[in-house]
Amino acid sequence: MNPDQYRVKPGKSVRLKDWNTDDDGGLTKDEGKELTDELLDGLAEWQERLFAENKQSLLIVLQARDAGGKDGTVKHVLGALNPNGVRISNFKVPTDEERAHDFLWRVHAQAPRAGQVGVFNRSHYEDVLVTRVDGLIDNKTAKARLKHIENFEALLTDSGTRILKFYLHVSPDEQRQRLQDRLTDPSKHWKFNPGDLEARAKWDAYTEAYESALTTSTPAAPWYVIPADRKWYRNLLITRILLNTLKEMNPQYPHISFDPLEV
């Protein structure tokens, strides 16, 4: 399993049909889950170092179609982190106050502070996805916004924030099954939104919009196209990438101003 193979190369166009949704990395489900559990222990340890150092931050962007697995990723991967050092935000329909400002105004306020892991469960990319598909903005405006997003992410990077962007790539068949499960299982009825069917009917338009958004992959703020039909493999890949990134950031425990042996 090489996480780099799922990374979108900067400056490259993306055709989502060329990316597998059902990859398993050559592992069985049991092997994948066992490996994920091992990696999650390390992830929690490195998050503690990030929190203690209080100099750097990590921003995780999760984007997917409806039933693509954003909430499942938060629960099964990010649930292993200490909640004191995690802030989860999502960006849905803007309020009147938010509409009165530029489209990134509400986003910047949610960026993680030093020592923190920030999670955007739906992100600033919603303003170039839903708005574009529904005709609220034209292609020229969408392209301009994508450039603003690149500059915004560069600003965060220059301020000490590492950014990881994950597109959870689910197939039409898998999405249909997950939506059906929400209708069949009473305990999942609350998850179902009839509007999801309207978005599903616009599958090709959303594909085009996502392919455009994925061109914002940069060395400092890369996109990863995560095969998401197999939930366990999705969790494994994202855990591995997060752990590798935290190790690269190499946060250090702060020096103490006293001798523990003399206390």
C-alpha atoms as one frame of an Amber mdcrd trajectory, in Angstrom:
protein
   0.000   0.000   0.000   1.596   3.232  -1.200  -0.464   6.299  -0.213   1.335
   8.435  -2.785  -0.448   6.606  -5.592  -3.692   8.239  -4.453  -2.215  11.739
  -4.436  -3.215  14.134  -7.211  -0.138  15.559  -8.890   0.002  19.367  -8.998
  -0.847  20.893 -12.333  -2.462  17.722 -13.649  -6.018  17.382 -14.901  -8.113
  14.685 -13.256 -10.541  12.175 -14.745 -12.298  10.473 -11.875 -13.283   7.502
 -14.026  -9.575   6.618 -14.125  -9.469   6.265 -10.321 -10.586   3.022  -8.700
 -13.328   3.230  -6.066 -13.017  -0.392  -4.918  -9.304  -0.777  -4.201  -8.257
  -2.936  -1.247  -4.480  -2.561  -1.389  -4.081  -6.319  -1.647  -5.314  -6.760
   1.921  -8.210  -8.624   3.460 -10.736  -6.735   5.549  -9.435  -8.295   8.772
  -5.828  -7.445   7.865  -6.810  -3.887   7.059  -8.692  -3.362  10.294  -5.864
  -4.825  12.373  -3.329  -2.551  10.689  -5.580   0.480  11.139  -5.878  -0.187
  14.882  -2.094  -0.264  15.156  -1.707   2.974  13.225  -4.386   4.761  15.251
  -2.344   4.260  18.419   0.568   6.047  16.744  -1.723   8.746  15.397  -2.958
   9.595  18.884   0.618   9.803  20.148   1.714  12.212  17.423  -1.376  14.349
  17.887  -0.413  14.735  21.549   3.020  15.969  20.464   1.393  18.481  18.095
  -0.855  19.736  20.892   1.992  19.988  23.388   4.328  21.785  20.988   1.633
  24.377  20.180   3.446  25.776  17.141   2.031  23.986  14.113  -1.453  22.902
  13.086  -3.031  20.398  10.718  -6.111  20.980   8.582  -7.993  17.981   7.180
 -10.467  18.635   4.368 -13.099  15.959   3.709 -15.179  16.120   0.544 -17.451
  13.473  -0.929 -20.779  12.892  -2.567 -23.751  12.128  -0.350 -23.170   8.890
   1.625 -19.519   9.009   0.577 -18.197   8.402   4.099 -17.261  11.782   5.568
 -18.989  11.159   8.906 -17.665   7.598   9.020 -14.126   8.894   8.582 -14.595
  11.374  11.407 -15.944   8.633  13.671 -13.528   5.808  12.914 -10.296   7.702
  12.226 -10.464  11.079  13.917 -12.365   9.577  16.832  -9.021   8.192  18.006
  -7.712  11.703  18.653  -7.952  13.682  21.874 -11.001  15.936  21.380  -9.276
  18.736  23.321  -7.021  19.218  20.312  -9.592  18.764  17.527 -12.049  21.216
  16.000 -14.623  19.964  13.490 -16.412  22.427  11.216 -18.753  22.095   8.276
 -20.015  24.584   5.733 -23.534  24.231   4.437 -25.944  26.858   3.090 -24.548
  30.303   4.038 -26.470  32.457   6.484 -27.490  36.013   5.613 -24.529  37.303
   7.593 -22.139  35.004   5.729 -23.581  36.020   2.357 -22.800  39.636   3.221
 -19.069  38.822   3.127 -16.708  37.167   0.655 -17.165  33.392   0.329 -14.051
  32.580   2.379 -14.912  34.867   5.298 -16.751  32.185   7.239 -14.048  29.627
   6.485 -11.014  31.541   7.688 -12.516  31.891  11.147 -12.612  28.081  11.476
  -8.979  27.480  10.502  -7.113  25.544  13.225  -5.018  27.436  15.734  -1.506
  26.347  16.679  -1.432  22.887  18.247  -4.810  21.949  16.852  -6.145  19.494
  14.281  -8.900  21.152  12.262 -11.406  19.087  10.295 -13.603  20.534   7.567
 -16.394  17.985   7.107 -17.616  19.675   3.929 -15.409  22.648   3.281 -14.740
  25.851   1.370 -14.951  23.724  -1.775 -18.730  23.588  -1.374 -18.745  27.094
  -2.850 -17.361  25.780  -6.145 -19.311  22.505  -6.171 -22.975  22.864  -5.198
 -23.098  26.479  -6.362 -21.638  25.554  -9.726 -23.844  22.516 -10.329 -26.982
  24.395  -9.316 -26.111  27.322 -11.564 -25.674  29.837  -8.741 -22.268  30.788
 -10.148 -20.908  30.495 -13.678 -17.710  28.767 -14.781 -15.752  32.025 -14.824
 -16.670  32.746 -11.202 -15.893  29.152 -10.204 -12.409  29.359 -11.726 -11.773
  32.667  -9.968 -12.871  31.141  -6.671 -10.561  28.171  -7.145  -7.661  30.587
  -7.543  -8.711  32.406  -4.360  -8.852  29.037  -2.597  -5.302  28.197  -3.680
  -4.108  31.552  -2.339  -6.054  31.052   0.894  -4.488  27.639   1.428  -1.040
  29.088   0.675  -1.643  31.702   3.385  -2.545  29.004   5.910   0.528  27.019
   4.934   2.790  30.051   5.350   1.264  30.513   8.809   2.265  27.025   9.969
  -0.743  24.906   8.945  -0.293  21.669   7.026  -3.244  20.852   4.778  -4.479
  17.452   3.636  -7.482  17.241   1.312  -9.352  13.975   0.829 -11.934  13.293
  -1.857 -13.742  10.095  -0.847 -14.373   8.430  -4.199 -17.488   6.268  -4.159
 -19.109   4.497  -7.104 -22.730   5.080  -8.208 -23.641   1.503  -7.242 -22.165
   1.813  -3.772 -23.839   5.152  -3.181 -27.188   3.701  -4.254 -26.796   0.832
  -1.794 -25.892   3.160   1.065 -28.856   5.415   0.361 -31.113   2.360   0.203
 -29.744   1.172   3.538 -30.775   4.494   5.051 -34.305   3.893   3.880 -34.433
   0.247   4.947 -32.914   0.556   8.423 -35.099   2.595  10.818 -32.024   3.565
  12.835 -30.631   5.272   9.729 -33.780   7.097   8.600 -32.478  10.312  10.125
 -29.502  10.197   7.736 -31.658  10.170   4.626 -32.371  13.429   2.829 -34.621
  13.374  -0.246 -32.365  16.062  -1.669 -29.636  13.424  -1.946 -31.606  11.861
  -4.798 -31.684  15.190  -6.628 -27.909  15.473  -6.324 -27.513  11.860  -7.465
 -29.446  12.705 -10.638 -26.726  15.292 -11.363 -23.912  12.756 -11.063 -22.057
  13.803 -14.219 -22.277  17.507 -13.380 -20.848  16.867  -9.917 -18.101  14.721
 -11.439 -17.071  17.616 -13.647 -17.145  20.046 -10.724 -15.032  17.751  -8.532
 -12.512  17.208 -11.319 -12.100  20.957 -11.547 -11.708  21.327  -7.778  -9.061
  18.607  -7.649  -6.790  20.717  -9.884  -6.028  22.788  -6.761  -3.724  20.028
  -5.526  -0.368  21.576  -4.621   2.746  20.247  -2.854   1.692  22.112   0.303
  -2.030  21.311   0.083  -2.390  18.021  -1.810  -5.600  16.285  -2.782  -5.890
  12.532  -2.305  -8.512  10.538  -4.198  -9.409   7.881  -1.642 -11.181   4.716
  -2.865 -14.208   4.703  -0.584 -16.373   1.740  -1.587 -14.616  -0.310   1.091
 -14.994   1.625   4.324 -12.223  -0.246   6.091  -9.712   0.542   3.339 -10.766
   4.195   3.311 -10.056   4.348   7.058  -6.710   2.610   6.670  -5.481   4.901
   3.902  -6.465   8.121   5.624  -4.959   6.979   8.928  -1.689   6.125   7.190
  -1.526   9.486   5.399  -2.311  11.432   8.583   0.316   9.550  10.562   2.957
  10.004   7.856   2.210  13.722   7.700   2.421  14.253  11.457   5.745  12.457
  11.498   6.986  14.745   8.714   5.850  17.768  10.733   7.845  16.286  13.622
   6.312  18.263  16.514   8.452  18.261  19.643   7.499  18.242  23.290   8.382
  21.652  24.753  11.394  22.084  27.002  10.483  22.345  30.663  11.848  25.017
  32.956  12.383  22.774  35.971  14.202  19.606  36.918  11.645  16.839  37.594
  14.120  15.128  39.931  14.159  18.179  42.196  10.395  18.514  42.509
